[in-house]
Amino acid sequence: MKVSIELKNVVKRFGKVTALDNVTVTFGGNKIYGLLGRNGAGKTTLLSIITSRLFADEGEVLVDGEPARENDRAMRKIYMMGEATLYPENMRVGDVFRWTREFYPEFSLDYAFSLADSFKLDCRKKVKSLSTGYTSILKNIVALSSNAEYTLLDEPVLGLDANHRDMFYRLVIEKYAERQNTIVLSTHLIEEVSEVIEDVVIIDGGKIIFDGSRADLLAHGYSVLGSTELVNRYAEGRTVIGSESLGGMKKAYIWGKPEQDGVPDGLELSSVDLQRLFIQLTNARQN
Amino acid sequence: MYLKPVVKYRLCDYKRAIITFYIIIIAIMIGFFSITISYDTATASFAGIEMIGMNFIFIVSLTSFKEPFRMLIQNGISRKTILLGQIIWTICVSAIMSVVDKVICLVGSIGSSISGRFIVGSLLDQVYPSKFLPEPGRIPAHLMAIAFSFCLYTAVAALGYFITLLYYRMNTPMKVAVSISVPCFLFIGLPLIDNMTNGGVSYFFDRVSQLIFGVDGSNGPLSVMAFALVCSALLCGLSWLLIKKAPVKN
């Protein structure tokens, strides 16, 4: 049996806007994925189609090899923490935990209450009375406690302060170490998740522009710094995904692997961090 | 199928509302009974208690889509299971309310025997002459009353659910158009047409209702019960068409 979520040639249109354009991607088993994209890139649409919150116009979604669309068994392998809060407004936090256990038998009630305690989330409060940050915390706690085979977290740190964000990322790693399940972190805050994720899927304008390991992505990009003339000469015949100029100096971001030897004098080659690479890649597509 | 938690969630969701409704009904009945006992000139009549129940279940059904739908989708339940859960919920709630209504009527009839000015009767007794009904006070009569209210409750609940689902799927201009045009047609258009056709519309509805209620034939309440069940099934089918591609709206 395949252990994965597979999207095959998925197309989703909203009127004249194509939110997902022939997307084919696989979230294989037991990894932490970063689904990265700018605002409006199609991240939420993609996750919503996986969980049948929206339906694709074309293509199909398979969970462990079986069609996911309106399939209870497939859908219950996935817990999605979305940006929208779908719990009843008047439901108390503790009741959200209890009811989720009814639907996800693997849900750990003790773990949920202990996390709520750690985050100082009052379990007697109603969902509607929670702040944006605490609403995110509630949804994250439920997602992490669900023990679903696939946990999809859409913008999980929305409204969280630095301490809570740090706590959350540590919990994700702890949970992954304990369960070895598949976690998809969808976010536009790349710098924060760069140390957490193993594989990266970058979506831009409804298309997947990169799908591979983080290490592979980082190995594919580098920067070259030097005088504008030298940099321009070096860049000829190479794929330049972006550049920055200051005075007579220029820094170009190159897509490809740097040569091991023969770097011209006056040029400095260096690696690029994930966020910088993401910015240059998505900008290059827009330009 | 993952129906059990869905039905459990739905029943728990409205448990308090149903209990509160019956507490109010019983409190009102006790209040009026006390008045008829205390004052010689006072009379109180609770004829057709099911009508209040029908209003209640209709309103409850009108509010029973959006919030449960969002909660159940959040918890990985398919739309098909959500609708099946709603059907089972409707059957359970209709059955419970029908039995409770009958019990209230029976207890009320004890009150009637104490004070002749305190009258409690079921809708069935009000609508149909005795020739259509089993012998009063016997088990078949009680079962008939329960089955009669059950069928009506089911149809009304299915209608409420269908209407709320229809509104959920409509965009705002459609909602406005329907909200204005339907009442206009019912309260202005139909009377106008009735006037222009010398009571043709009234005659038509009179004939249809006689046919549905079975008062001019030999079937009596069985006719309306069958009609209610067919309507329930049709409305469930239409609800499926509406829910099967319903998106999650914010």
Interface residues (C-beta under 8 A of the other chain):
Chain A: S48 T51 S52 R53 L54 F55 E70 N71 D72 M75 R76 K77 I78 Y79 M80 G82 A84 L86 Y87 P88 M91 W99 T100 E102 F103 Y104 A148
Chain B: M1 Y2 P5 K8 Y9 E67 R70 M71 L72 I73 Q74 N75 G76 I77 S78 R79 K80 T81 K244 K245 P247 V248 N250
